[in-house]
């Protein structure tokens, strides 16, 4: 093994050490819970210009806190159900219906996710009444209507006189209580908007005209706001509790709100770019192709676990020529290692001569020391596409596989959790799936090592095992299946030879 190979091996090993420590750090990092200050009429933490005259700037007037418990009125459609307080007129719950039941997209404890303003003052103490599929809110200076008679929830806000009205969505987006902790720790709440030309992620304070939609989303769900007429919006995602502030150019504010799963097929069918809110990584076009194949297999088997296994098998068969070349290269390097060692020892004081002799050895033996690099580089886009896709695929939510694996979107935790006193990995879930993945990776690594000095790379499966303890079971299943297939190919190729 020459110096370049040693340095490469060391770099790979150190990279995975850093990756392991990084993943541990972000998983253990605790974001302090946001202290909920008393509700005020400060419309938004964002200092923004609106189309209204200067005198309509929202004032800071003390609000009356919304009651903790109150009766609610309900409006619903085939996919959503909204509960609005009879006294406060505030949205209490916004349920989306999915295959596992209902999920409340209003964060637990959020009392006023949607706030209305007229001439800068918060609207409060409405008269609330329900009429058919609509709920009417009558304030002193404005009126609002919630309706849910199609796939959208519609919100109309109109002033009683010449006041300028605004609205602010301050509720972010909620999900299952057990997933909210992960969302807060890893900052999975994201904002995007469509300016009519391009879908952009909002990562810094932004004020802009809203021509199409603006959305807030997490890993699995999305709330998208569509304006009617000319409307501007402002949002600062860096704030602890970001708000999306809507300000119409005209007299009234009209919004359509879509609550939906972040399913690629479901969002892309709308033809408005909402599918771009999915985090599919650098090679998104490959990820989309894999999603379509996975859903096709699911239509046949009715099980996403087996669909992942079959997709992995097909990918491995497609990549077999490259895998075969990689294995043959590794075997060839292992065969000539005694000669390499001899030359390195003989010319250790003359690096130039040693490199010349090594190149001559490779030429005579018809061995390419970099022969295994190209197949690996070609496989990186495929691996990364599957890696990013399977981490956030909403179809895996609540999807069972076999035996104890009842939710492929969650980590395998059959054996419970690691002891809390352990550094970095304390309290991490642990189950057989990542352990099997690590074991197969260990044997695979052992077969491909060409030099005893590379034995340090046998630590890589250990690092991977710890990292994958917290990954979704569907992702670990893919990696385990890939390892088993590659290991089988390696053994069969050695026997055939």
WOMOLIN-V477085 format. One record per backbone hydrogen bond with DSSP energy under -1.0 kcal/mol. CO is the residue of the C=O (numbers start at 1). NH is the residue of the N-H. E is the energy in kcal/mol with one decimal. If there is no record, write none. Layout:
CO	NH	E
CO	NH	E
This chain:
2	6	-2.2
3	7	-2.7
4	8	-2.3
5	9	-2.7
6	10	-2.6
7	11	-2.5
8	12	-2.5
9	13	-2.4
10	14	-2.7
11	15	-2.2
12	16	-1.9
13	17	-1.7
14	18	-2.5
15	19	-2.4
16	20	-2.4
17	21	-2.4
18	22	-2.8
19	23	-2.7
20	24	-2.3
21	25	-2.4
22	26	-2.3
23	27	-1.5
24	28	-2.1
25	29	-1.5
35	37	-1.0
39	63	-1.0
53	56	-2.2
54	57	-1.7
59	61	-1.0
61	41	-1.4
71	86	-2.9
73	84	-2.8
75	82	-3.1
79	97	-2.7
80	77	-2.6
81	95	-3.2
82	75	-2.2
83	92	-3.0
83	93	-1.5
84	73	-3.1
85	89	-1.3
90	85	-2.8
93	83	-2.5
94	105	-2.9
95	81	-2.1
96	103	-2.0
98	101	-1.7
101	98	-3.3
103	96	-2.4
105	174	-2.4
107	110	-2.0
113	170	-3.7
115	168	-2.3
116	123	-2.4
117	166	-2.0
118	121	-1.8
120	59	-1.3
121	118	-2.3
127	138	-2.1
129	136	-3.1
131	134	-1.7
133	148	-1.5
134	131	-2.9
135	146	-2.7
136	129	-2.0
137	144	-2.7
138	127	-2.1
141	160	-3.0
142	139	-2.6
143	158	-2.9
144	137	-3.3
145	156	-2.1
146	135	-2.8
147	154	-2.7
153	257	-3.0
154	147	-2.0
155	255	-2.6
156	145	-2.1
157	253	-2.8
158	143	-2.8
164	119	-3.1
166	117	-2.5
167	246	-3.6
168	115	-2.4
169	244	-2.3
176	179	-1.6
176	180	-1.1
179	183	-2.2
180	184	-2.5
181	185	-2.4
182	186	-2.6
183	188	-1.9
190	217	-2.6
191	202	-3.1
192	215	-3.1
193	200	-2.7
194	212	-1.2
198	195	-1.7
200	193	-2.1
206	235	-2.4
208	233	-2.8
213	194	-2.7
214	225	-3.0
215	192	-1.7
216	223	-2.5
217	190	-3.2
220	262	-3.0
221	218	-2.2
222	260	-2.2
223	216	-2.3
224	258	-2.8
225	214	-1.5
226	256	-2.8
230	249	-2.8
231	210	-3.3
232	247	-2.7
233	208	-2.4
234	245	-2.6
235	206	-2.7
236	239	-1.7
244	169	-2.8
245	234	-1.4
246	167	-2.0
247	232	-2.8
253	157	-2.8
254	228	-2.2
255	155	-2.8
256	226	-3.2
257	153	-2.6
258	224	-2.4
260	222	-2.2
261	263	-1.7
263	267	-2.7
264	268	-2.8
265	269	-1.3
267	270	-1.4
268	271	-1.4
273	276	-1.9
274	277	-1.9
275	278	-1.4
278	280	-1.3
283	287	-1.8
284	288	-2.7
285	289	-1.4
286	290	-2.2
287	291	-2.4
288	292	-2.1
289	293	-1.9
290	294	-2.9
291	295	-2.5
292	296	-1.7
293	297	-2.4
294	298	-2.2
295	299	-1.8
297	301	-3.1
298	302	-2.5
303	307	-1.7
304	308	-2.2
305	309	-2.0
306	310	-2.5
307	311	-2.5
308	312	-2.5
309	313	-2.2
310	314	-2.4
311	315	-2.3
312	316	-2.6
313	317	-2.4
314	318	-2.3
315	319	-2.0
319	323	-2.5
320	324	-3.4
321	325	-1.9
322	326	-2.4
323	327	-2.6
324	328	-2.6
325	329	-2.2
326	330	-2.1
327	331	-2.5
328	332	-2.5
329	333	-2.3
330	334	-2.0
331	335	-2.0
332	336	-1.6
336	340	-2.2
337	341	-2.8
338	342	-1.9
339	343	-2.4
340	344	-2.4
341	345	-2.2
342	346	-2.6
343	347	-2.4
347	350	-1.6
350	354	-2.5
351	355	-2.5
352	356	-1.9
353	357	-2.6
354	358	-2.5
355	359	-2.4
356	360	-2.0
357	361	-2.4
358	362	-2.6
359	363	-1.9
360	364	-2.6
361	365	-2.7
362	367	-2.8
368	371	-2.2
370	373	-1.4
373	377	-2.5
374	378	-2.4
375	379	-1.6
379	383	-2.7
380	384	-3.0
381	385	-2.0
382	386	-2.1
383	387	-2.6
384	388	-2.5
385	389	-2.2
386	390	-2.6
393	396	-1.6
394	397	-1.7
396	399	-2.0
399	408	-2.1
402	405	-2.5
404	406	-1.5
405	401	-3.3
407	410	-1.6
408	474	-2.8
410	473	-2.1
413	416	-1.6
416	430	-2.2
418	427	-1.6
419	422	-1.5
422	426	-1.1
423	425	-3.2
425	428	-2.0
428	418	-3.1
430	415	-1.7
432	436	-2.9
433	437	-2.1
434	438	-2.3
435	439	-2.2
436	440	-2.6
437	441	-1.9
438	442	-2.0
439	443	-2.1
440	444	-2.1
441	445	-2.5
442	446	-2.4
443	447	-1.7
444	448	-1.0
445	449	-1.0
451	454	-2.5
452	455	-1.7
454	457	-2.6
455	458	-2.0
456	459	-1.6
457	460	-1.5
459	463	-1.9
460	464	-2.8
461	465	-2.4
462	466	-2.0
463	467	-2.4
464	468	-2.7
472	476	-1.9
473	477	-2.8
474	478	-1.7
475	479	-2.0
476	480	-2.8
477	481	-2.6
478	482	-2.5
479	483	-2.4
480	484	-2.5
481	485	-2.3
482	486	-2.5
483	487	-2.8
484	488	-2.2
485	489	-2.5
486	490	-2.4
487	491	-2.2
488	492	-2.6
489	493	-2.5
490	494	-1.8
491	495	-2.0
492	496	-2.7
493	497	-2.0
